[in-house]
């Protein structure tokens, strides 16, 4: 993420306090001196008895999570039984369902269990106890949720009752409780879920997914499953038994959930959606049996039968399947009273004419709308602006927010309209939220949006939350990169003058492990802390740079950090950008006479390599052949700048097309891909970006051409997968790879 991304707000700390020159004699030195005197007879008398050696404290493992069933489980006791017996300490879930306890790190594998509690504050007693699996781990802190979905995971792993296995685990059980077995259980549960909850869950592991029991995100999936429990007359333990049986029968009994369209004339086809629908279904409209034209396990396409009274709703049912759908028959025939619309497709803002009869003097026209909220698909309608209306004809404009789907007049369906998504050049604007940072592993995209919330998706249209940084207040929007093996996410909490950083990694963008939580990883003074401006992640090595000469490196995926010394005289500099070739790292800062380049070779000390660059840096990239630095000129309104260097010492400027090389333009982000180099530039009015464009180079950054002018939509980050490109800012855009 560029250090001064316009969508980010930050405070720049002042100078650090001076170090104290006072020195003290260490207690270790004093102890050694006393020991020496004793050895020389200074203690007198008998031979000295050595002091007892105090062993280091045993390593501990912190286990924490949320217990919930769609609402938090409050006041439940969390117990752990491990390979060596039950853990003496227990935890009690709070008002939000959260819990935490510590145990010796050597104790796992373990089984966890909730006992008692109530659903929500002052609610009914918990319907049952819930279990979860804790395999052997080398981490010092792990997340372990306790929900109906984790209960299902334990049932699959155990091949039977989770409660029975918790009560009397065997040696074979402990041997089989491996991380791979836990992931296999999570995959089995996902596969057994109905399509809606399965899609909302994505590839998340129910035990480790980060969520709050507030009806959003993963908790909304639990709410939906609770509704299906009621619809099908089931229990969580019943579902667990069906899954554990492994006999091929569906875990969730068959049910009906949707109907498209919900009104049509005889002879038309309608589609019923549901789960585990029978192979030889008997479908009835009221008491009239209908012909089934096509079937899948989740859908039935049926022909509307004749003899139904137009305008009179009937119940649509499937024999042996839970749920009833409401259907309203329409009059047959194409006479003057038959409704319609033209054209049947177009973009938002286009004009559509609806024809029919009996519309009345003040018709209400609505277009279909759907959107995703925390992984839950919300289906609704949005009203259209009526341009003109009569009893037989209405002219409307397609409203903002409309999606492809049915159009209604006064509640009666008149047809289906296909909304064409807006385009900017080769890009298609998706109806999904934008973001601040973006990365891809080739097939999956991960973006940071909504303060410190991380989402994942594959198509740009549908996103699901996969990680949330709990201390979002005062947080700078996080940055995310793909380092060739994993996604790396860094977020800096900038509370007053005490910034702290959190680092998390994920191999797939679905399940995240917090490596560092709210630590001062780049501060060179214990009394102060620096805010992060950029980081570079390459094959497990993470280098973070920031304010006041902040430099730090981790070589174990962010678990431990080494603060590095900045060159003398640079303690008050903002380190604004960094890159890593694998053997050489270069960082960029600036001072009153221009930009400065620092270099570290093979993890060695940082040294000044170049000064006086006409560059206020924003981003830095190793292209495979050269370091490519981007930003703007040192003087105000001097335009975007791009510099190349093969050694970090000799830098040369390369030209950019007009108008980007002058005025209020600044280069803010550069990206490398097999298709070339890609450069985002912004135009500024004061401190705010007002326009953006995307440039491309196919010759290693020597020459650049305009690819896309996004106009006033400020795109802040791009990423390229194996099949498509994606861009985020105020909106999300996608396009095929060029």
C-alpha angles and dihedrals in degrees: 000000000000113000094240101034106171092227091059127079122202143160120232112222121226129238120311120248115262118267116254114249092206115118129195136198107255120239088233090058091049091051091051091050091052091049091052093052091050091051090054093054096265089129092054127203124044126015110285118257112227116246113253113263113238110217118228115264115271116259114258134208121215114212117191139157147126128285110207145144097194087303123050120273102234125202095004119148115235114211129184126203114191138184091277096044138280118334110245095219121072135185133222120218116241131225089281094046093253122140140170138185138167130227136167110289091233094061102085141125091080143157119227128207139182117221121199122324130135136262107257126332109324092352133135123297116278109274091231143331117283129214139202140186125244112188127191110293139179092207122107093218130029136179118234119176123194112212140129088273093056087048088057090049092054091047091054093047093046096041087223145026115356090205092055092049092049090051096052115012116181132217088255089055092055091047091053096047097096131144088253091054091051092051090047089053091050090050091049092052093048091050092050095053124097115262097260099053091037091057092045091050092051111182095324122138106233091216097056105026112120112235145138123234092240104111095266134101114352090359089061088058089055089049091052092048089050089056091051089049089059094042093054096038092239139137131222090245090050091055089048091053092050092050094045091051090068092199096133095256113132115265092218114049119240117283142166119235114159146024129199117218104011093197130044143135127262112286094029121114126239129188124228118200127201142110137287091000114188122264092232102034125189108209122191133191097204100313095334116103114225132208116254110222099181139000142197128166089265105031141044124194110204137177117240106242126229124251098053117134110248113242095012112113117230133190115254113207141168117216112253093007124111119239139046127232127206117232130181116203118221128215113267125236135054101256128134094290095055110111125226145153137220135234099024096203139034144117129288108285096031122126123253128187119212120198132193137092140279095032092144130214098293109032121184113217120192133186125206118264132184134173140167121250115185092329095316120113110227116202118198143129135259123210120241126221109251111224095182136348142192133165090272106027137041128185116202140165119237105255127231110265095032117142132193108285146082125341120211135195115203088342096309119115114240101174147305125285126200112215114213111218116235118258134210108194107303091345126099116211109228124212093241135100121276128232149204105240133022138188137169137202090201100273105031127053124207121196136180116226141148099040104302103350120127120208131187132203143145107218106037092241102076123044132178127196111249103168138016126192101222097208094063096149112104089003123147109228108268130249126225133194138174108231097192094270107038146004114262120202123192124183128177122209106213103194107166107302098334109083118181129185136225122198125193132175134200130186093204108018090248105079119039132197118204106225099175125020122200099325132148094244100163102035117118092193124055090217093057140036135207127227118235118251102172143345138199122212119192123166097325099323113108121190118190125192132186149135127344096019093309112178127159138158136199123194096181101063095277100308096116129019136207117204110220127214117251118218115275111277095024099090092109097044126111108236097213107176140012139183135186128211092187092258102035133042127198126193128190129214134154141223137184095290097044146284125338129207122208126190137200120189122204091347092305130138120307117250134183110255104170138010137183097043114164088235137108093196125227105163140006130200137182104222095192091261106040146009109258115201123190136184134098135299120280094249120070116267091010095132136239119321134204123188131185129203133168096196107024090247107074112049128181130190121236125204128256127202120261133299095022097066093066143032124025097342122119131181107233109169137022128189135186125217138153087261092060140270119316125204127192116206128188133200114220136209103193107313095337126090112230104176141015140200137183122228128191136206125191097179103064096278098306095117132018134201132188113262103171135003105206091186115204094350105101109219109196105181141017135193133185125216131186093274108017147023124233133197130189135191124111085346138017121250132187135189138166116264111271 
